[in-house]
Amino acid sequence: MALRLLGDEHPSFEDLPLVLTVEEAAAVLRIGRSAAYDQARIFRATNGAEGLLVICVGRNLRVPRAALERLLDPGSSIKRPAS
């Protein structure tokens, strides 16, 4: 089932699944798929110091919804992905 993120109604964070694929997170962040995977690689290469927070579930990468919420919260103390 594809996650519908675009259209007339924008879902709230509560409407999103607890974990998203990297592609779904890219859509939420309105960045490209390649940029999101680049940020995921940076996160893994820097042991979480930079990049898009991902967790490994087997061989799959997932982005926790809570990490996206913190990333988009202006008052958050977590580091944002480099442009």
N, CA and C atoms as an extended XYZ file, in Angstrom:
249
Properties=species:S:1:pos:R:3:atomname:S:1:resname:S:1:resid:I:1 pbc="F F F"
N         0.831       -1.174        0.000 N   MET     1
C         0.000        0.000        0.000 CA  MET     1
C         0.878        1.240        0.000 C   MET     1
N         0.710        2.082       -0.984 N   ALA     2
C         1.506        3.298       -1.086 CA  ALA     2
C         0.974        4.339       -0.114 C   ALA     2
N         1.880        5.085        0.443 N   LEU     3
C         1.506        6.161        1.359 CA  LEU     3
C         1.174        7.394        0.550 C   LEU     3
N        -0.047        7.854        0.664 N   ARG     4
C        -0.460        9.034       -0.086 CA  ARG     4
C        -0.117       10.271        0.727 C   ARG     4
N         0.807       11.069        0.218 N   LEU     5
C         1.269       12.232        0.947 CA  LEU     5
C         0.903       13.539        0.265 C   LEU     5
N         0.596       13.485       -1.002 N   LEU     6
C         0.301       14.702       -1.731 CA  LEU     6
C        -1.177       14.754       -2.064 C   LEU     6
N        -1.674       15.911       -2.337 N   GLY     7
C        -3.077       16.065       -2.662 CA  GLY     7
C        -3.661       17.247       -1.921 C   GLY     7
N        -4.991       17.309       -1.900 N   ASP     8
C        -5.657       18.431       -1.260 CA  ASP     8
C        -5.475       18.427        0.250 C   ASP     8
N        -5.503       17.245        0.857 N   GLU     9
C        -5.347       17.158        2.302 CA  GLU     9
C        -3.971       16.612        2.633 C   GLU     9
N        -3.276       17.309        3.534 N   HIS    10
C        -1.981       16.833        3.997 CA  HIS    10
C        -2.195       16.111        5.318 C   HIS    10
N        -1.699       14.877        5.417 N   PRO    11
C        -1.900       14.139        6.661 CA  PRO    11
C        -1.095       14.756        7.802 C   PRO    11
N        -1.568       14.571        9.012 N   SER    12
C        -0.785       14.995       10.172 CA  SER    12
C         0.223       13.889       10.473 C   SER    12
N         1.170       14.183       11.341 N   PHE    13
C         2.153       13.169       11.682 CA  PHE    13
C         1.483       11.947       12.312 C   PHE    13
N         0.407       12.149       13.034 N   GLU    14
C        -0.280       11.028       13.671 CA  GLU    14
C        -0.878       10.079       12.646 C   GLU    14
N        -1.151       10.574       11.439 N   ASP    15
C        -1.708        9.730       10.385 CA  ASP    15
C        -0.646        8.870        9.699 C   ASP    15
N         0.621        9.208        9.906 N   LEU    16
C         1.709        8.449        9.281 CA  LEU    16
C         1.983        7.188       10.082 C   LEU    16
N         2.520        6.149        9.417 N   PRO    17
C         2.900        4.943       10.162 CA  PRO    17
C         4.048        5.254       11.127 C   PRO    17
N         4.262        4.388       12.120 N   LEU    18
C         5.340        4.599       13.092 CA  LEU    18
C         6.710        4.622       12.435 C   LEU    18
N         6.881        3.814       11.394 N   VAL    19
C         8.130        3.832       10.626 CA  VAL    19
C         7.781        3.979        9.157 C   VAL    19
N         8.615        4.727        8.445 N   LEU    20
C         8.396        4.970        7.033 CA  LEU    20
C         9.577        4.431        6.247 C   LEU    20
N         9.341        4.128        4.989 N   THR    21
C        10.455        3.793        4.114 CA  THR    21
C        11.224        5.086        3.848 C   THR    21
N        12.408        4.959        3.318 N   VAL    22
C        13.187        6.148        2.982 CA  VAL    22
C        12.453        6.966        1.921 C   VAL    22
N        11.804        6.295        0.969 N   GLU    23
C        11.054        6.995       -0.067 CA  GLU    23
C         9.883        7.780        0.526 C   GLU    23
N         9.179        7.177        1.488 N   GLU    24
C         8.065        7.872        2.134 CA  GLU    24
C         8.559        9.075        2.930 C   GLU    24
N         9.679        8.899        3.633 N   ALA    25
C        10.255       10.024        4.383 CA  ALA    25
C        10.674       11.137        3.438 C   ALA    25
N        11.209       10.772        2.278 N   ALA    26
C        11.597       11.775        1.280 CA  ALA    26
C        10.383       12.583        0.846 C   ALA    26
N         9.256       11.912        0.664 N   ALA    27
C         8.034       12.610        0.260 CA  ALA    27
C         7.579       13.573        1.353 C   ALA    27
N         7.650       13.151        2.613 N   VAL    28
C         7.272       14.030        3.722 CA  VAL    28
C         8.182       15.247        3.758 C   VAL    28
N         9.478       15.016        3.557 N   LEU    29
C        10.456       16.103        3.591 CA  LEU    29
C        10.491       16.917        2.293 C   LEU    29
N         9.789       16.394        1.273 N   ARG    30
C         9.749       17.029       -0.051 CA  ARG    30
C        11.150       17.159       -0.653 C   ARG    30
N        11.894       16.058       -0.542 N   ILE    31
C        13.202       15.953       -1.172 CA  ILE    31
C        13.173       14.721       -2.071 C   ILE    31
N        14.147       14.587       -2.918 N   GLY    32
C        14.208       13.450       -3.813 CA  GLY    32
C        14.624       12.169       -3.112 C   GLY    32
N        14.300       11.069       -3.762 N   ARG    33
C        14.652        9.745       -3.245 CA  ARG    33
C        16.157        9.605       -3.061 C   ARG    33
N        16.920       10.035       -4.055 N   SER    34
C        18.383        9.926       -3.977 CA  SER    34
C        18.945       10.763       -2.837 C   SER    34
N        18.411       11.965       -2.654 N   ALA    35
C        18.876       12.827       -1.565 CA  ALA    35
C        18.590       12.174       -0.215 C   ALA    35
N        17.431       11.551       -0.077 N   ALA    36
C        17.082       10.890        1.180 CA  ALA    36
C        18.014        9.711        1.444 C   ALA    36
N        18.284        8.909        0.420 N   TYR    37
C        19.220        7.793        0.611 CA  TYR    37
C        20.629        8.292        0.897 C   TYR    37
N        21.044        9.395        0.284 N   ASP    38
C        22.354        9.979        0.597 CA  ASP    38
C        22.425       10.364        2.067 C   ASP    38
N        21.353       10.986        2.569 N   GLN    39
C        21.327       11.377        3.976 CA  GLN    39
C        21.311       10.153        4.892 C   GLN    39
N        20.647        9.096        4.486 N   ALA    40
C        20.641        7.857        5.272 CA  ALA    40
C        22.049        7.259        5.314 C   ALA    40
N        22.757        7.296        4.188 N   ARG    41
C        24.139        6.788        4.150 CA  ARG    41
C        25.040        7.605        5.070 C   ARG    41
N        24.849        8.920        5.051 N   ILE    42
C        25.638        9.795        5.921 CA  ILE    42
C        25.363        9.456        7.385 C   ILE    42
N        24.103        9.245        7.732 N   PHE    43
C        23.748        8.882        9.103 CA  PHE    43
C        24.488        7.622        9.536 C   PHE    43
N        24.481        6.625        8.675 N   ARG    44
C        25.140        5.362        9.020 CA  ARG    44
C        26.652        5.502        9.058 C   ARG    44
N        27.223        6.305        8.144 N   ALA    45
C        28.677        6.472        8.088 CA  ALA    45
C        29.214        7.279        9.268 C   ALA    45
N        28.396        8.180        9.809 N   THR    46
C        28.840        9.026       10.926 CA  THR    46
C        28.330        8.509       12.267 C   THR    46
N        27.824        7.285       12.297 N   ASN    47
C        27.263        6.696       13.519 CA  ASN    47
C        26.207        7.591       14.154 C   ASN    47
N        25.401        8.219       13.309 N   GLY    48
C        24.286        9.016       13.794 CA  GLY    48
C        24.586       10.462       14.085 C   GLY    48
N        25.790       10.914       13.819 N   ALA    49
C        26.127       12.307       14.102 CA  ALA    49
C        25.480       13.268       13.112 C   ALA    49
N        25.257       12.826       11.889 N   GLU    50
C        24.672       13.661       10.841 CA  GLU    50
C        23.760       12.803        9.982 C   GLU    50
N        22.951       13.465        9.170 N   GLY    51
C        22.122       12.758        8.203 CA  GLY    51
C        20.723       12.454        8.699 C   GLY    51
N        20.018       11.650        7.910 N   LEU    52
C        18.639       11.267        8.186 CA  LEU    52
C        18.634       10.004        9.027 C   LEU    52
N        18.046       10.077       10.221 N   LEU    53
C        18.015        8.949       11.131 CA  LEU    53
C        17.280        7.775       10.494 C   LEU    53
N        17.957        6.661       10.399 N   VAL    54
C        17.360        5.431        9.888 CA  VAL    54
C        17.677        4.294       10.845 C   VAL    54
N        16.791        3.313       10.851 N   ILE    55
C        17.049        2.086       11.587 CA  ILE    55
C        17.044        0.952       10.573 C   ILE    55
N        17.819       -0.077       10.858 N   CYS    56
C        17.868       -1.246        9.980 CA  CYS    56
C        16.922       -2.302       10.529 C   CYS    56
N        16.030       -2.758        9.680 N   VAL    57
C        15.143       -3.862       10.004 CA  VAL    57
C        15.487       -4.941        8.986 C   VAL    57
N        16.346       -5.844        9.421 N   GLY    58
C        16.896       -6.803        8.463 CA  GLY    58
C        17.777       -6.050        7.483 C   GLY    58
N        17.460       -6.175        6.205 N   ARG    59
C        18.210       -5.442        5.180 CA  ARG    59
C        17.487       -4.175        4.746 C   ARG    59
N        16.402       -3.850        5.422 N   ASN    60
C        15.596       -2.688        5.053 CA  ASN    60
C        15.900       -1.503        5.955 C   ASN    60
N        15.896       -0.320        5.371 N   LEU    61
C        16.061        0.911        6.138 CA  LEU    61
C        14.687        1.512        6.395 C   LEU    61
N        14.467        1.958        7.613 N   ARG    62
C        13.220        2.611        7.975 CA  ARG    62
C        13.528        3.892        8.743 C   ARG    62
N        12.666        4.878        8.569 N   VAL    63
C        12.800        6.167        9.244 CA  VAL    63
C        11.671        6.263       10.265 C   VAL    63
N        12.009        6.365       11.552 N   PRO    64
C        10.956        6.497       12.556 CA  PRO    64
C        10.194        7.820       12.388 C   PRO    64
N         8.888        7.742       12.501 N   ARG    65
C         8.053        8.944       12.401 CA  ARG    65
C         8.504        9.988       13.422 C   ARG    65
N         8.836        9.559       14.622 N   ALA    66
C         9.263       10.490       15.676 CA  ALA    66
C        10.521       11.253       15.268 C   ALA    66
N        11.417       10.595       14.517 N   ALA    67
C        12.633       11.278       14.064 CA  ALA    67
C        12.296       12.394       13.080 C   ALA    67
N        11.311       12.156       12.219 N   LEU    68
C        10.887       13.208       11.288 CA  LEU    68
C        10.252       14.367       12.044 C   LEU    68
N         9.454       14.055       13.051 N   GLU    69
C         8.834       15.107       13.850 CA  GLU    69
C         9.899       15.972       14.522 C   GLU    69
N        10.914       15.333       15.110 N   ARG    70
C        11.996       16.092       15.761 CA  ARG    70
C        12.797       16.890       14.744 C   ARG    70
N        13.028       16.296       13.590 N   LEU    71
C        13.795       16.970       12.548 CA  LEU    71
C        13.101       18.247       12.087 C   LEU    71
N        11.794       18.203       12.002 N   LEU    72
C        11.032       19.345       11.511 CA  LEU    72
C        10.617       20.314       12.608 C   LEU    72
N        10.917       19.987       13.868 N   ASP    73
C        10.591       20.863       14.988 CA  ASP    73
C        11.694       21.906       15.132 C   ASP    73
N        11.372       23.188       14.942 N   PRO    74
C        12.408       24.223       15.018 CA  PRO    74
C        13.095       24.296       16.378 C   PRO    74
N        12.441       23.870       17.443 N   GLY    75
C        13.038       23.926       18.773 CA  GLY    75
C        13.854       22.699       19.121 C   GLY    75
N        13.973       21.767       18.185 N   SER    76
C        14.667       20.511       18.446 CA  SER    76
C        16.169       20.727       18.537 C   SER    76
N        16.812       19.885       19.355 N   SER    77
C        18.268       19.992       19.504 CA  SER    77
C        19.018       19.008       18.619 C   SER    77
N        18.299       18.186       17.802 N   ILE    78
C        19.005       17.236       16.937 CA  ILE    78
C        19.564       17.953       15.730 C   ILE    78
N        20.623       17.401       15.196 N   LYS    79
C        21.244       17.995       14.004 CA  LYS    79
C        20.428       17.694       12.780 C   LYS    79
N        20.317       18.676       11.929 N   ARG    80
C        19.572       18.521       10.687 CA  ARG    80
C        20.517       18.064        9.581 C   ARG    80
N        19.982       17.338        8.583 N   PRO    81
C        20.829       16.888        7.473 CA  PRO    81
C        21.475       18.071        6.753 C   PRO    81
N        22.707       17.869        6.350 N   ALA    82
C        23.416       18.896        5.584 CA  ALA    82
C        22.799       18.974        4.191 C   ALA    82
N        22.766       20.154        3.622 N   SER    83
C        22.182       20.332        2.291 CA  SER    83
C        23.134       19.904        1.205 C   SER    83
